[in-house]
Structure formats: structure tokens, C-alpha cells
Amino acid sequence: MKIFLHIFFIILLGLVTFFGLGPVLMADGAMQERFWTAAIVIILYLVITVCYRKALKWTSKK
């Protein structure tokens, strides 16, 4: 069960990195657009990390 949990979150973080940081680094838009995209990506990283830690605690209790 833990292996599937790790794999799921690794894939999720990889997708956020690929689709989130790509537009931040290679955006043709204004600096404000890059800033908001970077802020959303950081918030997504934080949410995913919190969910990952809670899922690990939940699975270790069983």
C-alpha cells in the first residue's frame, strides 16, 4: 500500500513540476503572469506535501 502511495505522489509532483514550472521559466508574458503562476505552483506543492504527510500517517496507523 505504501509503495502505491509513494508512486502516486511522485507522479503528482512530477506533473505539477512539468506543467507548472515550465510556464514560469519559459513564459512569454509579463512578469506579473510569471509571479502568479509561480505562486500557484508553490501553493500546489504545499498542499500536495501536506496531503502526502497525512496519508503517510494514516497508513502507518493501520
C-alpha positions as CSV (number, residue, x, y, z in Angstrom):
1,M,0.0,0.0,0.0
2,K,2.8,2.4,0.9
3,I,4.6,1.8,-2.4
4,F,1.5,2.8,-4.4
5,L,1.1,5.9,-2.2
6,H,4.7,6.9,-2.9
7,I,4.3,6.3,-6.6
8,F,1.1,8.3,-6.7
9,F,2.6,11.3,-5.0
10,I,5.8,11.1,-7.1
11,I,3.8,11.2,-10.3
12,L,1.6,14.0,-8.9
13,L,4.7,16.1,-8.0
14,G,6.2,15.4,-11.4
15,L,3.1,16.6,-13.2
16,V,3.0,19.8,-11.2
17,T,6.7,20.4,-11.8
18,F,6.4,19.7,-15.6
19,F,3.2,21.7,-16.2
20,G,3.8,24.4,-13.5
21,L,7.4,25.3,-13.7
22,G,7.6,25.1,-17.5
23,P,5.4,28.2,-18.0
24,V,7.1,30.0,-15.2
25,L,10.6,29.6,-16.7
26,M,9.6,29.9,-20.4
27,A,6.6,32.3,-20.3
28,D,6.5,35.0,-22.9
29,G,4.0,37.0,-20.8
30,A,4.6,39.8,-18.3
31,M,6.5,39.4,-15.1
32,Q,3.2,39.5,-13.2
33,E,1.9,36.5,-15.1
34,R,5.1,34.6,-14.1
35,F,4.7,35.6,-10.5
36,W,1.2,34.4,-10.2
37,T,1.9,31.1,-11.9
38,A,4.9,30.6,-9.6
39,A,2.7,31.4,-6.5
40,I,0.1,28.9,-7.6
41,V,2.8,26.2,-8.2
42,I,4.2,26.8,-4.7
43,I,0.8,26.6,-3.1
44,L,0.1,23.3,-5.0
45,Y,3.5,22.0,-3.7
46,L,2.5,22.9,-0.2
47,V,-1.0,21.3,-0.5
48,I,0.4,18.1,-2.0
49,T,3.1,17.9,0.7
50,V,0.5,18.2,3.5
51,C,-1.7,15.6,1.9
52,Y,1.3,13.3,1.5
53,R,2.3,13.6,5.1
54,K,-1.3,13.0,6.3
55,A,-1.6,10.0,4.0
56,L,1.7,8.5,5.4
57,K,0.4,9.0,9.0
58,W,-2.9,7.4,8.1
59,T,-1.3,4.3,6.5
60,S,1.2,3.9,9.3
61,K,-1.6,3.7,11.9
62,K,-3.1,0.6,10.2
